[in-house]
């Protein structure tokens, strides 16, 4: 694989990560809206199922945030590597 081909592959990977990030951000926004409604509904509930639901929602939000951090790190690494190639 030539340097030019590596650069082209890196550019494509960067583009795909950007698209993925937009999708994940949309999922995060929908999750926040849904979680807000669910948490409002569960507000006064002390049932075990309600607590499980709260924990599941919090974990889902953490996973979206973690995924976005990973995508951002990958994008930064691609950019840094591409810059090193010149």
C-alpha positions in Angstrom: 0.0 0.0 0.0 1.4 3.4 -1.0 1.5 6.5 1.2 -1.2 8.0 -1.1 -3.4 4.9 -0.5 -2.9 5.1 3.2 -3.8 8.8 3.2 -6.9 8.0 1.2 -7.9 5.3 3.6 -7.3 7.6 6.6 -9.5 10.3 5.0 -12.3 7.8 4.4 -12.0 6.5 8.0 -12.2 10.1 9.2 -15.3 10.8 7.1 -16.9 7.6 8.4 -16.1 8.5 12.0 -17.7 11.9 11.4 -20.8 10.3 10.1 -20.9 7.9 13.0 -20.4 10.7 15.5 -23.4 12.6 14.0 -25.5 9.4 14.3 -24.4 8.7 17.9 -25.1 12.3 18.9 -28.6 11.9 17.5 -29.1 8.8 19.5 -27.8 10.6 22.6 -30.3 13.5 22.1 -33.2 11.0 21.6 -32.0 9.1 24.7 -31.8 12.3 26.8 -35.4 13.2 25.8 -36.7 9.7 26.5 -34.8 9.4 29.7 -36.2 12.8 30.9 -39.7 11.6 30.3 -39.1 8.2 31.9 -37.5 9.7 34.9 -40.3 12.2 35.3 -42.7 9.3 35.2 -40.7 7.3 37.7 -40.1 10.3 40.0 -41.9 9.2 43.1 -41.8 5.4 42.5 -39.8 3.4 45.1 -40.4 0.1 43.3 -37.4 -2.1 42.5 -38.4 -2.0 38.8 -38.3 1.8 38.8 -34.8 1.8 40.4 -33.7 -0.7 37.8 -35.0 1.5 35.0 -33.2 4.5 36.5 -30.0 2.6 36.6 -30.4 1.3 33.0 -31.1 4.8 31.7 -28.0 6.2 33.5 -25.9 3.4 32.1 -27.2 4.0 28.6 -26.3 7.7 28.8 -22.8 6.8 30.1 -22.4 4.4 27.1 -23.3 7.0 24.6 -20.9 9.5 26.2 -18.1 6.8 26.3 -18.7 6.0 22.7 -18.5 9.6 21.7 -15.2 9.9 23.6 -13.9 6.9 21.8 -14.9 8.3 18.4 -13.3 11.6 19.2 -10.1 9.9 20.2 -10.0 7.9 17.1 -10.6 11.0 15.0 -7.8 12.8 16.7 -5.4 9.8 16.2 -6.3 9.6 12.5 -5.6 13.3 12.1 -2.3 13.0 14.0 -1.2 10.0 12.0 -2.2 11.6 8.7 -0.2 14.8 9.7 2.9 12.7 10.4 2.6 11.1 6.9 2.7 14.6 5.4 
